Amino acid sequence: MMMPNKQSEATSEAKRVLLPGRTTIGILGGGQLGRMLTLSGTAMGYRFVTLDPVADAPCGQVAHQIEAGYDDEAAARKLAEQCDVITYEFENVDAGVAALLERESYVPQGSTLLYTTQHRLREKRAIEAAGVRVAPYREITNLDTMQAAVRELGVPCVLKTVTGGYDGKGQRVIREVSQAVEAYEELASTGAELVLEQFIKFDCEISVVVARSTQGEIKTFPVAENIHVDNILHTSIVPARVPTEIQLEAQRLAAAVAESMQAVGLLAVELFVAADGRLYVNELAPRPHNSGHYTMEACATSQFEQHIRAICGLPLGDTTLLSPVVMVNVLGEHLEGVIDRMGQSDAEAMELGVIPKLHIYGKTEAKTGRKMGHVNLLCQDVEEGLQWIEQTNLWRNINS
């Protein structure tokens, strides 16, 4: 299990400034987030090296790649030798490798935030320590505690594995008390620790990407309204269609969590907006986030540039929203149609006044449900962007 780094060690590095043109950044992980970090940072004058076990990984197509497993300490040492600073693009970093990198290189994000966000119970307690609300929950250790928790929290409720789980994996919704035993036995058989959460009746889901630099500066991006289909993000809508006071409160809460946890780099904070307007933090991600991709064209500074600024100690960039925008994910089943459409004149886009911006991630195999890219739709009003998505019929499996 990864243990947190000492605060004094983090503090001693806090004022380091790594300038473009003189700095090589290492990225643990070679997926699309690393790719977009590299593309943004290369334009600023930084060099990049990525470590990933997959040949020709998306990030490896635009950065030098060390092809090795994430638990390969020799490869991690090689990454440390080649880089001035190291970041990561996913949370499930091997504990031994993370400790080695902290000893032998500069990892301003440290391991404390990873240690916390890799474990739902630790994460919830850290959010509560920041004075921010989460859905009522209970730790589940056996069938007796499961049945007691269901009685206390009521149904519907959600049973989740404490570690792992992505895009809805490792979760079971319990709609009737009679389903509790089956759900428990199914997830307990994985050997994972479990937590039961009360199901919040929410009007919508929103998220805030917040950046905190090594200098302690904090800036939040505009609030995104997120629509999920089959537990995978479908669209992010900005500005979010919620009252201004709720947006401001969400940004305030995200900044409070980042400050309380002494985060460095980006922290994505996902929230539920309940019917009474109360906000509940659902989940954290200590990295660039799918719901922040809209910033690439719609904001003065993208989330990827902001992350680089934060870990290198540069002043954080302006996060002003320059245009209403709708981000729509391109999954494997949508890829061919989206690419074909981009090679033609788009009458619907011109009629609606929508400007589509395509991003393809360079993954080798387009599988159903796999994120292969996204489109940012710049528009005068977000309803125009949503209308474009429907009119294209490319997302017919979702629209139907």
C-alpha positions as CSV (number, residue, x, y, z in Angstrom):
1,M,0.0,0.0,0.0
2,M,1.3,3.4,-0.9
3,M,2.1,5.6,2.1
4,P,2.0,9.4,2.0
5,N,5.1,11.4,1.6
6,K,6.3,13.6,4.5
7,Q,4.9,17.1,4.4
8,S,8.4,18.6,5.1
9,E,9.8,17.0,2.0
10,A,7.0,18.4,-0.2
11,T,7.5,21.9,1.4
12,S,11.2,21.9,0.7
13,E,10.5,21.6,-3.0
14,A,7.5,24.0,-3.1
15,K,9.3,27.0,-4.6
16,R,11.1,25.2,-7.5
17,V,10.3,26.8,-10.8
18,L,11.0,24.7,-14.0
19,L,11.2,26.9,-17.0
20,P,10.2,25.9,-20.6
21,G,13.1,25.3,-23.0
22,R,15.2,23.8,-20.1
23,T,13.0,21.1,-18.7
24,T,12.0,17.5,-19.5
25,I,8.8,16.2,-18.0
26,G,8.2,12.5,-17.3
27,I,4.7,11.1,-17.5
28,L,3.9,7.8,-15.8
29,G,1.3,6.4,-18.2
30,G,1.0,6.7,-22.0
31,G,-2.7,7.2,-22.6
32,Q,-4.7,10.0,-24.1
33,L,-4.3,12.3,-21.1
34,G,-0.5,12.0,-21.4
35,R,-0.8,12.6,-25.1
36,M,-2.7,15.9,-24.6
37,L,-0.4,17.0,-21.8
38,T,2.5,16.4,-24.2
39,L,1.0,18.3,-27.1
40,S,0.2,21.2,-24.9
41,G,3.5,21.3,-23.1
42,T,5.6,20.8,-26.3
43,A,4.0,24.0,-27.6
44,M,5.3,25.8,-24.5
45,G,8.8,24.4,-25.0
46,Y,9.0,21.4,-22.7
47,R,10.3,18.0,-23.6
48,F,8.5,14.8,-22.6
49,V,9.3,11.2,-21.8
50,T,6.5,8.7,-21.1
51,L,6.6,5.2,-19.4
52,D,4.0,2.8,-20.6
53,P,3.9,-1.0,-21.3
54,V,2.0,-0.7,-24.6
55,A,4.0,-0.2,-27.8
56,D,3.0,2.9,-29.7
57,A,0.9,4.2,-26.9
58,P,-1.0,7.4,-27.6
59,C,1.4,9.5,-25.6
60,G,4.4,7.6,-27.0
61,Q,3.4,8.8,-30.5
62,V,4.3,12.3,-29.6
63,A,6.9,11.8,-26.8
64,H,9.9,9.6,-26.3
65,Q,8.6,6.3,-24.8
66,I,10.1,3.9,-22.3
67,E,8.3,0.7,-23.0
68,A,8.0,-1.1,-19.7
69,G,5.5,-2.2,-17.1
70,Y,4.4,0.3,-14.4
71,D,6.0,-2.0,-11.7
72,D,9.4,-2.1,-13.5
73,E,11.7,-0.3,-11.0
74,A,14.6,-0.3,-13.5
75,A,12.5,1.5,-16.1
76,A,11.2,3.9,-13.5
77,R,14.8,4.7,-12.5
78,K,15.6,5.3,-16.2
79,L,12.6,7.7,-16.3
80,A,13.9,9.5,-13.3
81,E,17.4,9.9,-14.8
82,Q,16.0,11.4,-18.0
83,C,13.5,13.9,-16.5
84,D,13.5,17.0,-14.3
85,V,10.0,16.5,-13.0
86,I,7.6,13.6,-13.1
87,T,3.8,13.6,-13.2
88,Y,1.2,10.9,-13.8
89,E,-1.9,10.5,-16.0
90,F,-3.7,7.8,-14.0
91,E,-4.3,7.0,-10.4
92,N,-3.3,3.3,-10.1
93,V,0.4,3.9,-9.7
94,D,2.5,1.0,-8.3
95,A,3.4,1.8,-4.7
96,G,7.1,0.7,-5.1
97,V,7.6,2.7,-8.3
98,A,6.0,5.8,-6.7
99,A,8.3,5.6,-3.7
100,L,11.3,5.1,-5.9
101,L,10.4,8.1,-8.1
102,E,9.9,10.3,-5.0
103,R,13.4,9.3,-3.7
104,E,15.2,9.7,-7.0
105,S,13.4,12.4,-8.9
106,Y,11.1,15.4,-8.3
107,V,7.4,14.5,-8.1
108,P,5.6,17.6,-6.9
109,Q,2.2,15.9,-6.6
110,G,3.8,13.5,-4.2
111,S,2.0,10.3,-3.1
112,T,-0.3,11.6,-0.4
113,L,-3.1,12.6,-2.9
114,L,-2.8,9.3,-4.7
115,Y,-2.8,7.4,-1.4
116,T,-6.1,9.2,-0.5
117,T,-7.9,9.1,-3.9
118,Q,-7.1,5.5,-4.6
119,H,-9.3,4.4,-1.7
120,R,-13.0,5.6,-1.5
121,L,-13.2,5.6,2.3
122,R,-10.0,7.7,2.7
123,E,-11.2,10.0,0.0
124,K,-14.6,10.5,1.6
125,R,-13.0,11.2,5.0
126,A,-10.6,13.7,3.4
127,I,-13.4,15.5,1.7
128,E,-15.4,15.7,5.0
129,A,-12.2,17.0,6.7
130,A,-12.3,19.9,4.1
131,G,-15.8,20.8,5.4
132,V,-17.5,19.5,2.2
133,R,-20.5,17.3,2.1
134,V,-20.5,13.7,0.7
135,A,-23.4,11.3,0.5
136,P,-24.0,9.4,3.7
137,Y,-22.0,6.2,3.7
138,R,-21.0,3.1,5.7
139,E,-18.0,0.9,5.7
140,I,-19.0,-2.7,4.9
141,T,-16.9,-5.4,6.5
142,N,-19.3,-8.4,6.5
143,L,-22.8,-9.4,5.6
144,D,-24.1,-8.2,9.0
145,T,-22.7,-4.7,8.6
146,M,-24.1,-4.7,5.0
147,Q,-27.6,-5.5,6.2
148,A,-27.4,-3.0,9.0
149,A,-26.2,-0.3,6.6
150,V,-29.0,-0.9,4.2
151,R,-31.5,-0.5,7.0
152,E,-29.8,2.7,8.1
153,L,-29.3,4.3,4.7
154,G,-32.4,3.0,3.1
155,V,-32.9,2.1,-0.6
156,P,-32.0,2.9,-3.2
157,C,-28.3,2.8,-2.3
158,V,-25.0,1.9,-4.1
159,L,-22.5,-0.7,-3.0
160,K,-19.0,0.0,-4.3
161,T,-15.6,-1.5,-4.1
162,V,-13.3,0.8,-2.1
163,T,-10.5,0.5,-4.6
164,G,-10.5,0.2,-8.4
165,G,-13.7,0.8,-10.4
166,Y,-13.9,3.1,-13.4
167,D,-16.9,4.0,-15.6
168,G,-19.3,2.3,-13.3
169,K,-17.3,-0.9,-12.8
170,G,-17.2,-2.4,-9.2
171,Q,-20.6,-0.9,-8.3
172,R,-24.1,-2.4,-7.7
173,V,-27.2,-0.3,-7.3
174,I,-29.6,-1.8,-4.6
175,R,-33.2,-0.8,-5.3
176,E,-34.9,-3.3,-2.9
177,V,-33.7,-4.6,0.4
178,S,-34.0,-8.1,-1.0
179,Q,-31.1,-7.4,-3.4
180,A,-28.6,-6.5,-0.6
181,V,-27.3,-10.1,0.0
182,E,-26.7,-10.8,-3.7
183,A,-25.0,-7.5,-4.3
184,Y,-22.8,-8.0,-1.2
185,E,-21.8,-11.6,-2.2
186,E,-21.0,-10.6,-5.8
187,L,-18.6,-7.7,-4.9
188,A,-17.3,-9.4,-1.7
189,S,-16.1,-12.3,-3.9
190,T,-13.6,-10.0,-5.5
191,G,-11.8,-9.7,-2.2
192,A,-12.1,-5.9,-2.3
193,E,-13.1,-3.7,0.7
194,L,-16.6,-2.3,0.3
195,V,-18.5,0.9,1.0
196,L,-22.3,1.5,0.9
197,E,-23.5,4.9,-0.2
198,Q,-26.9,6.4,0.1
199,F,-28.3,7.1,-3.3
200,I,-28.7,10.9,-3.7
201,K,-31.7,12.0,-5.8
202,F,-30.0,14.5,-7.9
203,D,-31.1,16.9,-10.6
204,C,-27.8,16.8,-12.5
205,E,-24.1,15.9,-12.2
206,I,-21.5,18.6,-12.4
207,S,-17.7,18.8,-12.1
208,V,-15.1,21.4,-11.4
209,V,-11.4,21.1,-12.5
210,V,-9.3,23.0,-10.0
211,A,-5.5,23.6,-10.2
212,R,-3.2,24.2,-7.3
213,S,0.4,25.0,-8.1
214,T,3.6,24.3,-6.1
215,Q,3.5,27.9,-5.1
216,G,0.0,27.4,-3.5
217,E,-1.9,29.4,-6.1
218,I,-5.4,28.1,-6.9
219,K,-7.6,28.6,-9.9
220,T,-10.8,26.8,-10.9
221,F,-12.2,26.2,-14.3
222,P,-15.9,26.9,-15.2
223,V,-18.4,24.3,-14.0
224,A,-19.3,21.5,-16.5
225,E,-22.7,19.8,-16.5
226,N,-22.1,16.1,-17.2
227,I,-24.4,13.6,-18.8
228,H,-23.4,9.9,-18.5
229,V,-24.8,7.0,-20.5
230,D,-24.1,3.5,-19.3
231,N,-21.8,5.0,-16.6
232,I,-19.5,6.5,-19.3
233,L,-19.3,10.3,-19.8
234,H,-21.3,11.2,-23.0
235,T,-21.3,15.0,-22.9
236,S,-20.0,17.9,-20.8
237,I,-22.0,21.2,-21.2
238,V,-20.4,24.5,-20.3
239,P,-21.8,26.8,-18.9
240,A,-23.6,24.3,-16.8
241,R,-27.4,24.7,-16.9
242,V,-27.6,25.4,-13.1
243,P,-28.0,28.7,-11.3
244,T,-25.0,30.9,-11.0
245,E,-25.0,30.6,-7.2
246,I,-24.7,26.8,-7.4
247,Q,-21.8,27.2,-9.9
248,L,-19.9,29.6,-7.6
249,E,-20.5,27.3,-4.6
250,A,-19.2,24.3,-6.6
251,Q,-16.0,26.2,-7.5
252,R,-15.6,27.3,-3.9
253,L,-15.9,23.7,-2.6
254,A,-13.5,22.4,-5.2
255,A,-10.9,25.0,-4.2
256,A,-11.5,24.1,-0.5
257,V,-10.8,20.4,-1.1
258,A,-7.7,21.2,-3.2
259,E,-6.3,23.5,-0.4
260,S,-7.2,21.1,2.4
261,M,-5.6,18.2,0.7
262,Q,-2.6,20.3,-0.4
263,A,-3.0,19.1,-3.9
264,V,-0.5,20.0,-6.6
265,G,-1.5,19.9,-10.3
266,L,-5.1,19.3,-11.3
267,L,-7.9,17.9,-9.2
268,A,-11.2,17.0,-10.8
269,V,-14.1,17.3,-8.3
270,E,-17.3,15.5,-9.4
271,L,-20.6,16.6,-7.6
272,F,-24.3,15.8,-7.5
273,V,-26.7,18.7,-7.5
274,A,-29.7,17.6,-5.3
275,A,-33.2,18.8,-5.9
276,D,-32.9,21.2,-2.9
277,G,-29.8,22.8,-4.4
278,R,-27.4,21.1,-2.0
279,L,-24.1,19.9,-3.4
280,Y,-22.5,16.5,-2.7
281,V,-19.0,15.6,-3.8
282,N,-19.1,12.2,-5.4
283,E,-15.6,11.5,-6.5
284,L,-12.1,13.0,-7.0
285,A,-9.5,12.5,-9.7
286,P,-6.0,13.9,-9.2
287,R,-5.2,14.4,-12.9
288,P,-6.6,16.0,-16.1
289,H,-10.2,14.8,-16.5
290,N,-12.5,13.9,-19.3
291,S,-15.0,16.6,-18.2
292,G,-12.2,19.2,-18.6
293,H,-11.5,18.5,-22.3
294,Y,-13.8,21.4,-23.3
295,T,-11.1,23.8,-22.0
296,M,-8.8,22.9,-25.0
297,E,-10.6,25.4,-27.3
298,A,-13.2,27.1,-25.0
299,C,-11.0,28.6,-22.3
300,A,-8.1,31.0,-22.3
301,T,-5.9,28.2,-20.8
302,S,-6.5,24.5,-21.3
303,Q,-6.6,22.1,-18.3
304,F,-3.4,20.5,-19.8
305,E,-1.4,23.7,-20.0
306,Q,-2.6,24.5,-16.5
307,H,-1.4,21.2,-15.1
308,I,2.0,21.8,-16.5
309,R,2.1,25.3,-15.1
310,A,1.1,24.0,-11.7
311,I,3.7,21.2,-11.4
312,C,6.5,23.4,-12.9
313,G,5.8,26.3,-10.5
314,L,4.7,28.8,-13.2
315,P,1.9,31.3,-12.5
316,L,-1.4,29.7,-13.3
317,G,-3.2,30.7,-16.5
318,D,-6.4,32.6,-17.0
319,T,-9.4,30.2,-16.9
320,T,-12.0,32.5,-18.5
321,L,-14.5,30.8,-20.7
322,L,-14.2,32.2,-24.2
323,S,-17.2,30.4,-25.8
324,P,-20.1,28.2,-24.7
325,V,-19.1,24.6,-25.5
326,V,-20.4,21.1,-25.5
327,M,-17.9,18.3,-25.4
328,V,-19.0,14.9,-26.7
329,N,-17.0,11.7,-26.3
330,V,-16.2,9.6,-29.4
331,L,-16.4,5.9,-28.4
332,G,-15.3,3.0,-30.6
333,E,-18.7,2.6,-32.2
334,H,-18.7,6.3,-33.2
335,L,-15.2,6.7,-34.5
336,E,-15.6,5.8,-38.2
337,G,-18.7,8.0,-38.6
338,V,-17.1,11.0,-36.9
339,I,-13.9,10.8,-39.0
340,D,-15.9,10.5,-42.2
341,R,-18.1,13.5,-41.3
342,M,-15.0,15.6,-40.7
343,G,-14.0,15.1,-44.3
344,Q,-17.2,16.7,-45.6
345,S,-18.9,20.0,-45.5
346,D,-21.0,20.1,-42.4
347,A,-24.3,21.8,-43.3
348,E,-25.8,21.2,-39.9
349,A,-22.9,22.9,-38.1
350,M,-23.0,25.9,-40.5
351,E,-26.8,26.3,-40.0
352,L,-26.6,26.1,-36.2
353,G,-23.4,28.2,-36.0
354,V,-21.5,25.4,-34.3
355,I,-17.7,24.9,-34.8
356,P,-16.7,21.3,-34.2
357,K,-13.1,20.6,-33.1
358,L,-12.1,17.0,-33.4
359,H,-9.5,15.3,-31.1
360,I,-8.5,11.7,-31.9
361,Y,-6.3,9.8,-29.3
362,G,-4.3,7.5,-31.5
363,K,-5.5,4.2,-29.9
364,T,-4.9,1.2,-32.1
365,E,-8.2,-0.7,-31.6
366,A,-11.6,0.9,-31.7
367,K,-13.7,-1.2,-29.2
368,T,-17.4,-0.5,-28.3
369,G,-17.5,1.7,-25.3
370,R,-13.8,2.6,-25.5
371,K,-12.9,6.3,-25.5
372,M,-11.2,7.0,-28.9
373,G,-11.5,10.8,-29.0
374,H,-13.8,13.7,-28.4
375,V,-15.3,16.7,-30.2
376,N,-15.5,20.1,-28.7
377,L,-18.5,22.0,-30.1
378,L,-18.0,25.8,-29.9
379,C,-21.4,27.6,-30.1
380,Q,-23.4,30.7,-29.2
381,D,-25.6,28.6,-27.0
382,V,-25.1,25.1,-25.6
383,E,-28.5,24.0,-26.9
384,E,-27.1,24.4,-30.5
385,G,-24.2,22.1,-29.6
386,L,-26.7,19.5,-28.2
387,Q,-28.8,19.9,-31.3
388,W,-25.8,19.2,-33.6
389,I,-25.1,15.9,-31.7
390,E,-28.7,14.8,-32.2
391,Q,-28.9,15.9,-35.9
392,T,-25.7,14.1,-36.9
393,N,-27.2,10.8,-35.8
394,L,-23.7,9.6,-35.1
395,W,-24.6,8.9,-31.5
396,R,-27.9,7.2,-32.4
397,N,-27.2,4.4,-29.9
398,I,-27.4,7.0,-27.2
399,N,-30.0,9.3,-28.7
400,S,-32.4,6.4,-29.1
